[in-house]
């Protein structure tokens, strides 16, 4: 393999591998450096395998309510190791898919640990030794890992992060989950459906704190009804494992005992020890500062994904990768629409949103109208046995733009695409109301919420 490339991409997660593939498609000699598995955390230990686990949880829940549909079945027996093994097969399939795409489009795969040694040079250490590569353009896509705090250090056994939890075939009887963001809530839903006693500890008074408060309150009510216990407005002092159990001590002295503790308190970027200081790349709280197109403070050096100040979601990283590859190839791409990035939590009921929450819109001084529509008033949802949840949309006044949209309910993560398109394309309530939605479909709630905001709804 040559040691000279047009583009060197460090990291092959959902930001890195699309960047490399698109750059190669555009005729650039490209290499991808990855020390672990292709696809990164998202494909191997996060987004992809977790959705396989969550689908099993959903099926268990549905089987438990089969009698509501006139079907008599016995209580489902869960083979927990098989559940985890299935999710690993899903991850393995798509890792192989990335390898196939690298081969198809001519991306050179380099396995090892990369260190930037100059504006155009990267040294890679591997089992075969040390090799230095040069490139006109270096893209950093090293991602991020679980965040820990003093007194709350994961040990990989009793005190774990998502990486250990996603592959463990040992089902705990009781688990304490620290944090109620997407990762914490998804695992809480999964373990609860598997018959595990779940307690979620959150420092704030609401769960999924980045979502609209009204959505968070509705999700909290739904998950409590399913049997998940919550300790809100409570902060953790220490987590200690001992004699086959783990004790979480809260600041007020309360102690929670469990078989396992899952730490889901955010992420920390993988930006140390990779040579950024040697070339003067600007950081912000450890994250790489980038502009709308992925450029860093150093010419010829770029970054995408969770290691940047504008990351946090896999689909954001992928969008950044597409835009950046076009930029490097000399094209004139449109910047990533950061104000139209959807956010999703895949428990049941699902949560999805795009744009501003109601408090954010009010703080920004935006004039808007609110439209709400419940799934219980939607014929398809009610007949399918998924009547819980609602749509809340903020429609700007006087122009009718979608200021923000928030959904809680079955398939919310699929439906949010309509509102995401509306924000990206700057559609207004007029266009949405003139879009004919098939009947009966759950997606009609999207139309109905806008109609409610504009006071033209005939169904509520």
N, C-alpha and C positions, 0 to 999 in steps of 0.2 A: 504493500500500500504506500502511495506517495505521502510525504509529510507536508505537502502544501495544498491548501484548499481556499476556495473563495469564502466559504462560510463554515465555521466550527460552532456547533451547538453543544453546550455543556448541560447535560440533563435530557432525559427522554420521557418526561411526563406529558401531561395533556397540553403543556405549552411548548415543550421542546421538540417532541416528535412531529407535530404538525408544521412547526417552523422548518424543520429539516426537510420534510417531504415536499412542502410547497416550494422551498428554495431549489431543491433538485428538479422539481417539475418546471421551474422557470429557467433551467439551464445552468444553474450555478453548481460548481463542484462542492459538494457538501459532505460533512462528516458529523456524526452524532456520538458524543462521549457519554457513556452511562456506566456507573459502577455497580448498579443492581439490575433490576428487571426492566425491560422496555415497558413503557406505559406509566412508570412512576407509581407514586402512592395511589393516585386515583384509580388506576386500572387494577392494581394488584392488592392493595390493602384498604381501599377507601370506596369511592363512588360505585364502582362496578360490582365487586363482590358483596358489598353491603346491600345493594338493591336486590340481589338474589336472596339474601337472608330475609329481607323485609317482605319479599313476595311470599315466602314460606309463612311468615308471621300472619300475613293477610289471609292466606288460605286456611290456616288454623282457626282464625277468628270467624271466617265465613262458614266453615264446617260446623263450628260451634253454634251457629245460628241457622243451620240447614232446615230445622223444623219450621222456621218462619216461611219457608218456601214450599212447605208441604212434603219435605223429604225427611224420612226417619233414618238417622245414622247413629252409630255409637260414638262416644267421645273419641277424638283423634289421639293416636299414640305417636308422639314425636320421637324419632330417632335422631337425637341431637348431632352426633358425629356425622351422620349422613347429610344432615342439613348443611353443615359447614363444608363437607366434602363437595357437595354440589356447587356451592359458591366458589370454591377453589377451582373447579373445572371451568366455570364461566370465566374467571380471571385468566386462567391458563390459555383458553381459546383465544382471547383477545390480545394477549401478549404475543402469541404466535402470529396473530393478524398484523400487528405492528411490524414484526420481523419480515413478514411477507411483503408489506408495503415498502419497507426499506430496500428490499431486494428488487422489487418491481421498478422503483423509480431511481435506483442507483445511489441511495444514501449509504455512505461508508460507515459501518458500525465499529466503534472503538470501545472496548470494555476496559474500564479502569477508573482511577481517581484522578481528576483533573485539577491542575493548579495554573492559574494565569501568571506567567512570568514576565510579560511585557504587553504593550498595546496590541501586538499581533502574534504573540506566541503563547502556547499552552503546553505544559508538560503533563504527561499521563503516566502514572505508575500502575503497573499491573503485575500479574504473576509471571509475565514474560520479561519484565524489566521496566526500564524507563525510556520513554520516547517523547521527543519534542516535535510539536506540529506548529505550523504557521498558517495564518489566514488573514485576509483583508478585513473580514468581519467576524467578530466573536459574539455569540449570543449566550447569555447566562440564563439558564432555566433550571436552577437547582432546587426550586420548590421550598417547602417548609416542613417542619416536624412538630410534634406535640409540645406544647408549652408546659413547663413545670415550675413550681415555686418552692422556696425553702420550707422544709417540713412536709412537702407533698411530692416526694421523689418516687417515680415509678421504679419498681424492681423487676418488672417483666414477669412476675409470678402472681402475687396477690394484689399488687398495686400495678395496674396495667394502663396502657394507652390503646387507641384503636388498632394499632399494628398487632398487638398480641391478642386482643379480643376478637379480631376478625378471623383469626386462624385457629383459635382454641376450640378443641372438640370436647373440652371438659365443661359441662354446664354447671354453673354455680347454683346453689339453692337460694342464696341472697346476694344482691349486689348493690353497692352504693355508687351512684354516678355523680361526679362533680362537674357541674356546668349544664346549662339547659339550652345551648345552641343547637344547631342542626345535628351534630355528631352525638351529643348527649341524649337528645330526644329520640333520635332514630334508634339508638341502642336500647334506650328505656322501653320503647314500644316493642322492639324485637324480643328482648329478654322477658318482658311481661307476658307476651303471647306464648313464649316457650314454657311458661309456668314458674318463672323465677320471681322471687319477691324483690321488687325494685323500689329504691328510694333515690330521688334526685335532689341534690343540694344546689341551690342557686343563691348568689349574693343579692340579686335584685328581687323586687317584689313580683316580677312577672317572668314567664318563660319565653323562649325565642325572642330575646330582647331587641333584636334588630327589626322585628316585624311590627306592624301596626298594633298598638296596645289592645284594640278590640279583637284582633285575631288571636293574640297571645292569650287573652282571657278565655276565649272560646275553646282554644286548644287545651288549656289547663283543665277546664271543666270536663272535656271529653276524655282526657287521659286519666283524670281522677276517677271517672266513672268506670274506666277499664280496670282500675285497681292499682294504679301507680301512685306511690306516696311522694309528696313533695315537701321539702323544707325550704321555703322561700324567705328572702331577706336574712339568710344565715350564711356566715362566713366560716371557712375551715381554718383551724389552727394547725393540726397535725394529722397525718395518716400513718399508722404503724401496723405492720404485719407481724403476727406472732402466733405460733402453734396452730397453723392451719386456718387462721382467720385474719381479718384486718379490721382495725378500729379507727374510725374517723371521729376525731374530736373537734367539735365546733368551738368558736370563740367564746360562747357563753358556757362552755363546759359540757354541753350535751355530747354523749357518745353514741355513735351508730356502729353496730357490729354487723359484719357481713363476711361472706366467703371471699369476696373480691371487691376491689374498688377500681372503677374506671375513671381516669383523669381526662376530662374533656374541657379544658379551660383555655382553649385557643391555640394558636400556632406561633412558632418562632422561625424566622427565615434561616435557610441554610446559606449564609453569606460569610461565615468566618472560616478562615483557613483555606480559602480558595484563591488568594492572591489579589483581592480587590484593592487592598491598601497599597500594593506595589505600583499600581497604575493610577491611583487617585480617584476611583469611582466614588461618587457621593452617596452616602447612606442617610437614611432617616429612621431612627430608632431600630437600626439593624437591617431595614429593608432598603433595597436599591431604588433610588429615586429615578423615575423615568418620565418622559413626556408622553403626549397622546399617541406617539408612534412607537414607543419602546426604546427610544434613544436615552443613553445615560449621559453623565457629565463628561465622558471621555469619547472622543470621536472614534468610530469604528467598533465601539463596544455597546451592546444592547442587552436588554433583559426583558423577560416575560414571566408571567405566572406569579405564584405565591411568594417568591423571593423579592417581589417588587412592592412599591407603595400602592400599586393599583391592581393587586391580585386578590386572592381569597376564594375564588371559585374556578372550577375546572374549565367551564365554558368561557370564562373571561380569558383564561390563559390561551385557549385555542384561538379565540378571536384575535388576541394580540399577536399570536404566531402568524396567522394569515396576513395580517396587515404589515407586520414587520418584514416578512419575506418579500412581499411586493415592493416595499420601500427599498430594501437592499438591492433588489433587481433593477432599480431605476425607474419604477413606475410611480404613479401618484395616487396612492390609495386613500380612501376615506378613513379618517381616524376611528378608532373603536368608540362606539356610542356608549360611553360610561354611564350616561343617565338613563339607559334603557337595558340594563343588565338584569335579567330575572334572578330571583332567589327562591330556592326550593328546599322544603323539608319533607322527607318521604315516609313519615309515619302515617297512621290512619286515624283520623282524617288527615289528608295531606295539606300542606301549607305552601302557597306560592305567591310571589308579589313582584311588582316592578314599579319603579318610580318612587315618589315620596310617600311617607306615612302621613296621616292626618296631622300629628304634632309638627312634623318637619315642614309641611306645607304652610301651616299657620305661622310658624316661626319665620318662614321666608316671606311672609306677607302676601301670599298668593290668594286670590279670590277664587273660590271653587264651590261647587255643589256636590253633595254626596248622594250616591245611589246605592241602594242595597237590594239584594234579592236572595231569598233562601232556597236551598236545594229542595226543601220540603214542598215547595210550590211548583217544582219542576216534575212533570209527569214521568219522564224517563228515569230520573234519580229515585223518585218515590217507588216506582215499580221495580227498580233494581235493588231496592233495599238499602240505598245509600242517601237517606234524606237529610243527614246531618250536615251543617255548615251553611255558608253563605258567601256571596260576592259583595265586596265593597269597592266602589270605584269613585275616585275624585275627578270630577270634570271641571276644567277651568272655566271661569267666567270673565269676559263675555265670549271667548273664542271657541270653547268647547274642546280644548285639548285634554288628553288623558294625563292628569297630573300624577296620579298614582292608582294602582289597582292591587287589590288584596283578596285572595281566595283561600277559604278553608273548606275542604270537602274532598270527596272521592275524585281522583284524577285531576286535582287542582294543578299539579305540576305539568300536565299536558295542556290544560286549557290556557295557562298563562301566556302561551305563545301569541295568542290573538292580541292581547293588550300590549305585549312587547313589540309586536309589529306596528301597532298603532302609535306607540311612542317613537319608534325608530323612523317611521315614515311620516310622522307629524300628522296623522289622521285626526279628525275631530269626531265629536258625537254624531254629526250629520252623516259621515261616511259609515260609522258603525251601525247607525240605525237604518241605513239603507242597504246594509249587508244582510241578505236573507239567510237565516240560520235554519238548517234542516230540523224538521219536527217528526217524531220526538227525539231530541238529543239533550244530553246534559249541558252541552255548550250554549244552549239557549239562555242560560242564566247570565252569560256574558252580555248578550243583547239586552236582557231584561233589566240588569243593573244600570246600564246606561239610560235606558228608557225611564227608569225610576228617577234618575238624577235630573233628567230633562222634563219630568212630570208628564210623560206621555205613555206610561205603562198601562196596559189594560188587564194585567194579571196580578196586580197587587195594590 
